[in-house]
Amino acid sequence: MKKITLALLVASTFLTTTAHAAEIYNKNANKLDLYGRVKAMRYISDNQSVDGDQTYIRLGFKGETQINDLLTGYGQWEYQMTGNRSENDGSARSRMAFAGLKVGDYGSFDYGRNYGVLYDVEAWTDVFPEFGGDGWTRTDNFMTGRTNGVATYRNRDFFGLVDGLNVAVQYQGKNENDGRAVSRQNGDGAGAAVSYDFGDTGISVGATYAAAGRTAGQKAQSWGRGDKAEAWATGLKYSANSLYLGAVYAETRNMTPISGTATIDGVNTSVNGFANKMQTFEAVAQYQFNNGLRPSLGYVQSKGKKIEGVGSADLVKYVDVAATYYFNKNMSAFVDYKINLINSKNPLGVNADNVVATGLTYQF
């Protein structure tokens, strides 16, 4: 815990924001916006696997073209590169890459690498400066986060008939035979989400559900053998008068990856597979002061149930205490303290160390 104490002292000198994208072209009904972020950041923790520099840069563009009075084409691409490795050992990846068409009040349809429909609700609590979004959602884990091969239909204000009523329907194709890890594979699946904004009150409610087939590699594992993976979630948020409150409850079946070492029948056993059932609760409260300071308090807990040979086990459990200071719309500084509440003697050997993240962010 020496590093945590030091981190808090250092972080006190740093008091991530979304800034407007830079418009680089707007002519003849064609528009292109460029956006990006440089996040100069360091983790401080007794957990050596994360302790150290975590700097990265992110760039992307959003474009649209007016085809006629009714039809608009659009596309988005986002790329991230690490800034914490040697030049010969870099890592880069496309986070998003999709294109689609919007037809007036009838909605939009796009295809490519995009957020899964389950994230529609998760986004309400994934607002911590650095941590968060790790209770039940994962990148390339069915439709819980950013993922490949999703065709998405969205309709806002329900065909222009009901203000605040938004719906989405999504199909995901199989991702299996491209060399990816078994935990990142998925079979064909579909999902939907619905949310309703209560006028000018700042209150919104939402719900989402998705189900997909599991690949042969996933069904062959000793943990989580079901033929189908599914998840549902419901959420509530309030955003008004400088106050933001969000809460999400979610459950997954044979969808959330698990790993660790457990003592089963007196033998140390390597566990690698999926939780048969997982329950997650997440909550966050933030307040935006006029001077630019935005304190944040959050809680995340995910408990695996019916794990073969283990029973129940906390997979994620922590309190998040953070603050962001916005110098202006482009520059901010933050500190995010993840107070791990997992017992150091948990049955899966999940890491129980605290982590502090602190840094500066430039965005446009």
N, C-alpha and C positions, 0 to 999 in steps of 0.2 A: 504493500500500500504506500510505500515511500514515493513511488512515481505518481500516484494519484494526488497526494498532497502537493507535490511539486507542480503538477499540471495545473491545479487550481490557482496556485500563486502566479504561474506564468500566464494562464488564461485570463487573469484579471486585467491584463494589459490589452486584451482584445475584447472589446465590447461589441440563410442564403436566400437570397431574394430573387424574385422574378422581375426582370427589367424588360422594357419594351424592346422588341427586335428592331434591328436597323433595316429600314426600307432601302433596298439597293436598286430596285427597278419598279416603275409603275407607269405603264404606257400602253395605249391601244388595248385596254381591258386585260392586260397581263400584269401581274404583280408578283414580286419576289422579295421576301424578307430573309435576312441573315441574322442568326442569333448564336450566342456562344457564352462560354463560362470558363474562367480560369480559377480553380479552387486550390489555393496554396494551403495545405492542411497537414497536420501531424496528429497521430494517435499516440497516447501515452498510457501504457498498461503493463501489468505484470505478465500478461499473455503475450509471449514473444512472437506468436504467429501474426499479430496485428500491430504490435508496437513499432512506431517509426513513421517515416514520411509516407503520406497518402495523396500527394499532389496529382492533379489530373487537369486536362483541358477537354472541353466539349464544344463541338461546332455543329451547326445544322442550318437547314433552310426550310422555309415554308413558301410554297408557290401556289398561285391559282390563276386560272384563265377563264374569262367570261365567254362561253361558247355562243350562247344566245340569251334571250330574255329569261329563259327558264333554267338553262343548264349551265353549271359551273364545274370546271375540272380543277382538281387540286392534288398536291403531293407534298410529302415531307420526308426528309432524311436527316438523321442525327448520328454523329460519330464521336467516339471518345478515345482519347489517347492518354497513356500514363505519363507522368512527369517525375516518377520516383524510382526509375531504373536507369541503368547505364544505356547508352545509345545503341549498344549491340544486343540489348535484352529488353526491348520495348514490348508493349502490348497495346493493341488497338482493336476496336470492334464497332460494328454498326449497331446502334441501339434501336433505331427505327428506320424503316424504309417502306413507304406505302404510297399508293395513288388511288384516286377515286373520283366519283362524280356526285354532285349535289343537284337535286331536281326541285327547286323552289321549296314549297312547304311539304313536299312529299318525302323529304329526307335525303340522306346521303348513303353511298355505298362505296367502300374501299377494300383493297386487298393488299397484303404484304406483311411485313414485320411491324407489329403494332402492340398496343396494350390489350391484354385479354379482358373480356367483358366483366370478369369478377373484380377487376381492379377499379371499376366504376365506384364501388362502395369503399374499398380499401383506401382510395385516394383521400378520403375525408379524415383519416388519422395519420396518413403518411406525410406529415408536415413538420417533423422535427428537423432542426438545422442539418443534422448529419445522419443520425440513426433513425429507427422506425421502419415501417414497411416490411418487417422481417418476422412477424408473428405467424402468418399462414400463407403469405405470398412469396413467391420466388421467381427470379428471371428464368424463362424457359422451363416452367413447371405448369404444364397444361395451360389453362387460361387465367392463371392467377396474377401474372405480371407481363412484362414484355415477352413476346413469343413470335414464332414463325407461322406463316401460312394461315392467317386469320382473315376471313371475309366478314366485314362488319357493316350492318345496316343501322343507322341512327336517325331518330326523328325527334326534333325538339318542339315543344309546345303542341304535341300531338296533332300534326297536320294543320297547325295554326288554329285549332279549335279550342284547346284547353291550355291556357298560359301556365307554364311551370311544370307540365307533365312531359317527361322525357323518357323515351324507350330506346332500347338497343337489342339487337339480335345478332348472334355471331356463330359462325361455323369455323372449325379448325381442322385442317387436313392432317394426316398422319405425318409425324416426324420421327423416323426410326433408323433408317439405313444410311446415315451420313456420318458415321463415326462418333456421334455424340454419346456422352455417358448415359447409362440406363436411367438415371434419375432425371435426365432432361428430355427423355423421349415422351411421346404421347401417341395415342391412337386417334381415330376420327372422333370429333366431339362437337357439341353445340351448347350454347348458353344464351342467357337473356338477362337484362337489367332494366329496372324501372325506378324512377325517382320523381318526387314531386316537391316543388318549391312553393311554400305558402306565402305568395304575394310578396309584400315588402317587409314581412316579419323577420326575415333572415333565417327562418327555420326550413330545413329540408329533411325529408325521409327517403330512404332508398332500400332496395332489396335486389339481390342477384342470385342466379343459380346456373350451374354448368355441369355437364356430365360428358365423359369421353371413354372410349375403349382404352384398355391398357395393352402395351406391347407384349410380345412373347418373353422378352428379356425381363420385363417387370413382373410378369406373372410367375416366372421361374424362381424369383427370389424367395428367401425363407421368411421374410417379413413383408406382409401386405400382398396377399396372393389373389385378391379379387379380380374378376374380369372387367369391372367398371370402376373408374375414378369419378367422384362427384364432390361438389362443394356448394354451399349456400351461405349467404351472409345478409345481414340487415344492418342499417346504419342510421344515425341521426346526427345532424349538425346544426349549429347556429352561428351565423356570421353577420354581425351588425354592431354598430356603436363601438367600433375598435376591438370588440371581443370576438374570439373564435373558440367554439367548443365542438368537439367531435367524439363520437363513440361508435364502435363497430363490434358486433358479435358474429362469429363465423364458425362453421363446422366443415371438416373435410373427411372423406372416406377414401382410403387407399390412394391418396394423392400427395400427401406431404412427405418428402424424403426424411429419413432418420438415419443416423449413424452414431457409432460409439462402441464402447466396450462394456458388457454387462456380465455379471456372474449368474449363470444359468445352470441349475443343478450342481452348484459347487465348482463350475468350470468357467474361467474367463473366456468369454465368447465375443467375437467381433460381430457387431450388429450392423447390417447394411441393407436398407430396403425402404419400406413405406409404413407409416402409421395406419393401422386399420381404421382408427378414428382419431380426430383431433378437434379440440375445442379451443377457441381463441377469443379473448376479450381485449380490446384496445381503447384507450381514451386519451384525449389531449385537451389542454386549455391554454390559450395564448391571448395576450393583450398587446395592442399596438399603441405605445405612447407617442405623443406628438413630437417628442424630441428625437425619435428614431429608434428607441429601445423597444425590443419585443421579447419579453420573457416567455418561457414555455415550460409547461409541466405535463408529463405524459406517463402512461403506464401500458405495458404490453405483457400479456401472458398467454402462452400456448401450451396446452397439456395433451400429450399423447395418451390414448386409451386403448386397451385391449392389445397391447404389444406382446407378441408371443414370447413367453418366458420372462417377461418384465412386468407386465400389467400396465400401470399408469406411471407416467414420468413427465416432469416439466421439460419442455424442449426450449422454450424461451420464457424468461420472466425477469422483468427489470422495470425500474422507475427511471424516467428520463428527465433531467433538470437542465435547462438550456437557456441561453439568451443570445439574441442577435441584435447588433446595432447597425442601422442603415445610415451611412454617411450621406448618401443620395440614392437615386434609383439604380445606379450602376455599381456602387461599392458598398460592401458590408463586411463586418467582422463578427465572429461567433465563437461560442464555447458550448459544448454539448457533453454532459456528464451522464454516462450510462451506468446506473447503479444496479449491478447484477444481483438478483435475489435468489438465484438457483443455489440450492444446497451443494456444497463442495463434494458431498458424498452421494450425489444423485445417481440413480441406478444405471444411467447410460454414460456416465463420465463426461457429461456436457461441461464445457469450460465455465467456471464460475467467477472469473476475474472481472473487475470493473474496467471501464475504458473512458478516457477523456479525449474528445476531438476538439481541436482549436485551430483557427486559421482565418484567412482573408479570402473574400470572394469578389472577383470582378465579373460583371455580367453585362451583356447588351442584347 
